[in-house]
Amino acid sequence: MPAVEKPLSSAGPLDGGAAASAGGRFAPVAALRPDPAMVGDIAAAGRLPRPAPRLANIAALDLGTNNCRLLVARPAGGGFRVVDAFSRIVRLGEGLAATGSLSESAIARTLEALKVCADKIAYRRIASGRYVATEACRRAANCEAFLDRVRTEIGIEIEIISTAEEARLVVSGCAPLLDPRIPYAIVFDIGGGSTEIVWLRLADARDRRRRRPQILGSISLPLGVVTLTDRFGGEVSPVAYRTMVDETAVALRSFEKTHRILRHVDRQRVQMLGSSGTVTTLAGIHLALPRYTRALVDGSSLTFDQIATVSAHLAGLDLAGRAASPCVGRERADLVLSGCAILDAICETWPVGRLRVADRGVREGILSDLIQG
């Protein structure tokens, strides 16, 4: 499947209200569970209960090829404060490349995870939310039937977003980690079914008309940790690993040719930021964390030499050895080398020398949009 280079236009401002009639950009709020803290004692002294405070919680759900993730937050100080979160590896796209459809076992795993999300959405009394699906649902022939089941059985309306919208949300979610002193940025997200690459020019503090990063171009590669693992397996030989790197590098050539990013790299005018389980896993291993800790990983940095060292370490382990790493675990043990191969290709194509690590992305971009209205 060829890479898809995406148009530069992005979605307009989001409506903070209920689900839009066209396109279903916002999911309807689920039935709310009563909150004991907000219920008055009607019997006490015959008084009526105090009115409940205005609901302010917002929610973002990202259903990817590998993960199902939910964030619930409350607007605070121009940003947001997370009040609840959920993440589970569901491998929705497992076997998709071979069959073209979502398997019954993958659907069952995903429905179980979405039930947890629906319970949290109801309990947290969501005022507005956006619930999206990405590459697996874009590609699966039976995705509409799957989303009908989600709507009927779970009560969540999930919207399939385009690759361009996915890239825009990743940039929006990661923008606070970009260094304003460096004028250009490569932002990427290595997903389960695809890899999004975005080429940015940062906002000029002197130009009031351009306060947000400007997307100069973006591309979606049909290469992700699940799709490559389905093809090459979890135990990867050195030859197979190099094949994955070379295949990804070839897919990146047209994007480099179009935007001539290397000329800016040579002038040290480019920064790189990665948003994915691959880069956060490598950062956790490099930091020798006894267990994965988001606060220590998000915003950290890795040199390309450090990336190469950790990738070589993982490649030297068998499946059980990778599973024993506290920052990899059993569920990611067979996927991590595919992610390392994609990352190696990105680093070889654009030798910036250092990578900023982001444990954030689509969900944070959705929350930022909801706050800004």
N, C-alpha and C positions, 0 to 999 in steps of 0.2 A: 504494500500500500504506500503511495507516495506521500511525502510530507505536504502539509497544507499550509501555505503562507496566507496569513490572515489580513483582512482589510484594516486600515489604520483607524477607521471610525470606531467609536465605542458606544455603549448604551448610554442613553440620556439619564437625567436624574431619576432616582427611584421614588416611587410613590409610597409614602409610609403608611398607607391605609390598608384596607382588606384586599383580598385577591382581586387582581384586575380581571375584567371580563375577557379581555383578549390576551392570550399568552400566559395567563396564570402566574404572573411574576411573584405574587405573594400568596402563600398558603393560608387558608382560613384558619383562624385560631381554634384549637381543639376545645372540647368541653372542659371547663375548669373544675378542678377539685376545690372544695371549700378550704380556705386557709383559716385555721383556728385562731390565729393571731388577729384576724380581721373581723371576727364574728363577735358581736356584743352579746351581753346576757340580757335578753328581752325581759326575762322574768324578774331580774333584779330591779326593785323599786319601780317596776312598771315602765322603765325608760326604753326608748327605741335604741337600737344599736347605732354606734357611730358609723358614719359613712366610710366605706373603704377608701384608702388613698388611691390616687390615679395610678393605673397600671403603667409601669415604665420599662418592664423587662422586654428585651428584644432577643431574637434567636436566629441562628444561622446553621443550616445543615448542609454538609457537603458529602454526597454519596458518590464515591469514586470507584475505580475498577478494583481497588484493593481494600480501601477503608471506608467506614461509615463514621462521620464525625459530626458532633453537635457542640455549639457554644451558645450559652445563654448569658446575657450581659445586661448591665444597666448603664445608661449614659452617665458620665461623670467627668466634669472638668474639661469639656471639649472632646473627650474620648469616651472610653467605656471601661467598666470594671466587670470582670468575669464573675458570675455568681454560680455557674454550673457548667460542667463539660462532660463529654462522653466521646470515647473513641474505641472502635473495635475493628479488627481485621476480619473482613467478610469474604474477600476474594470474589466479588460479584462477577468479575470478568474471567474467572478460571475456565479454560477450555474454549473461550469465545473465538479465538483466532482460528481454531480448527473447525468449529461447528457453525459459527455465525449467530449463535443464540445463547442466551443465558440458561445455564443448567438448572434443573430442579433443586439440586443440593445447594447451589450458590444462592438461588432465590430464597430457599428456606433459611439459610444463615442470615441473609440480609433482612428478611422480615422479622426475625427475632431481634436483631439489633435495632431496627426501626421501631419496634414496640417499646423498647427502652426509651428511645428518643421521644416518642409520643407521650409516654408517662411523664417525662421531665418537662415537656412543653406544657402539658396540662397543669402539672403541679406548680410550675413557676409563673403561671398567669401571664402569658406572653401577650404584649400589646401589639406587636407586629413582628413578622419574621419572613425569611425567604429560605426556601428549601430546594436545593439544586442537585442535579446529577450531571456527570461528565462523560468521559470517553466510553465506558462500557455501555451506557444507555444510548449514546449517540450511534453506536455501531450495531447493537443487537437487534436482530429481526423481530424478536418477541418482546421488545422493551415496553411498547405501549400496553400490552397485556399485563406485564409485570407491574407497571405503574398504576393500572386499573386496580390490581389486587392491593397495592399499597393504599390507594385511596379508599377502597371498600373495607378492607380488613383492619387497617391501621388508622385511617382518618387523616393522613397527611397528603397534601397535594404537592408533588415534586415536579419541578420544572427542569427540562433538559436544556442546558445552556450551550451556546456555540463555543468553539475554541477561542474566538476573539474575546468573548465575554469572560471566559475563564482566565485568559491572560490579563485582562483589565482588572479583574478582582484580585488576582495574585499580586499585581503591582500595587493596587490600593492597600492591600493588607500589609505588604512588606515595606512600603515607602518610608515609614519612620526610621528604618534601619539604614537607609542610604546616606552616604556622606555627602553633604551639600557642597563640599569643597572640590569634589571631583565631578566634572561636567557630564560624563556619560556613564551608563550602567548597562550591564547584561544581567538580567534577572531570569532565572529558570526554575522550573518545577518538574522534577522527575516523578511522574505519577505511575500508576499501575498499568494503564493502557496507552499512555502517550507522554511525551515530554514537551512542555511549553517553553519556548525561548522568546524573550522580549528584549528589544533594543530600545533604550531610553535616553532622552536628553533631560537632565535635571532642571528643575525650576530655577529661574534667575531671581534672586532675592530683590534685585533692583527693578524688576519688571512686574508690576502689580497684575498684569494681564495673564501672567503665566506662573502661577504659584504651585502647580502640581507637575509631577514629571510628565513629559510628553512622550507618548509611544511613537517611536519612529518606524517601527516594524515589529512583526512577531510571526512566529512559525510554530506549527504543531507537528511534531514528529510522531509517527505511529509506532513508537518504540517506548515501552515502559517496562517496569520490573516484572510484571505478571506476563506480558506478552513475550518477552525475551526468555523468561524462565520456562514458559510453556514450550518454547522451541528448543532451548539448549539444556534444560534440566537444572537442578539445584547443585549438582556436583559438576563443576565446570573445569575442563582441562585448560592448560595455558593456550592451546591453539583455539579452542572455542571462545575463550575470553578475548583474545586478540581479534577474532572475527566479529564479536559484538562491538568492540571499540571501533574497528574499521568501518563497519556498517553504519554506525552512528555518525562517524566523521564524514563519510560520503554524503549522508543526508543533510549535514550542516553546510556543505560547500556552497550551495545556491544562495543561502541566506548571507553568508560572508561575501559572496560575489556581489550581491545586490547592495549591501549596506557598507561594505569596505570597512569593517570594524577594526581590522588589524592595524590600519594606519593610525587610529586613535590609541590602540593598545601600545604601539611602538612609542608614542609620545607620552605615555603614562597618564592618559586622560580618561581611563576606563576603570570602573570598579565592577566587581562581580558579586552577586548575591544569590544564594541557593535556598529554595524553599522545598524541602522534600524529606521523606523519611531517610533517604540515603545520606544526605549531608548531616542531618541531626544525629544519625547513628554513628557516623565517622567522628563527629565532634565529641560525642559521649565517650567513645573508645579512646580517642586521643587524650581526653581529660582524665582518663582512668576512673570514671565514675563507678562506684559500687552498685548504683542503680541509676536509671535514666532520670535526670532532674531538669525539667524544662527551663527553670530560672537560670541554670548554669550554662545551658546550651544556646538558648535564643539570644542572638546578638554577639555570640563568640566568633572567632576568626580561625581559619585554617590556612596555612601556607600550602602551596601545591606540593612541596616536598613532604609535608605532614600527611596530606591526602594520599600520596603515593605510598608512604610507609604503612599507613593503616590498611589501605587496600591490599598491599602485598601480604600483610599479616593475615587478613581474612582469607585471601586466596590460598594461603598455606595451611588453613584449617580444613578439616572435613566438616560434614554437615553437623555432627554432634558437637564439634568444637565451637562452631559458630553459634549454635543454639545455646551453648553454655555461657556465652558472653552476656552480661546483664543488660547491655544496650542493644543487643540483637534479639535474643530470645528464640524460642522454638518456631513461632509463627512467621518470623522474618528470615530465618536461617537460610532457606533456599532461594530467597529473593535478593539478598543484599549484594551478591556479586554482579548480578545484572545491573543494579543501580550503580555500582562502582565502575562498570564498563562504560555506561552512558556518561558518567561524570568525567572519567578519563578522557573521553572523546571531546567533551566540552572544553576541558582544560588544555588539551593539545591544540584545539582549533584556535583558542584565544588565550595565549599564555600571559594572563594578567598577573599571576604569581601569588595571589591571595584571594580567599573567598570569605565573605561574610555569611554566617549561618543564620537562617530564619526558621524558627519553629512557629510559623504562622503562614497564612496564605489566603485561600478563597474565603474561609469563614470570617476572618478578620476584615477582609474587603467588603463582604456583605454587611457586617455590623457597622463599618464606617459609612457605607451608603445609607443605611437606615437612619443613622444619627443625623446625617447631613440633609436627609429628606429629599 
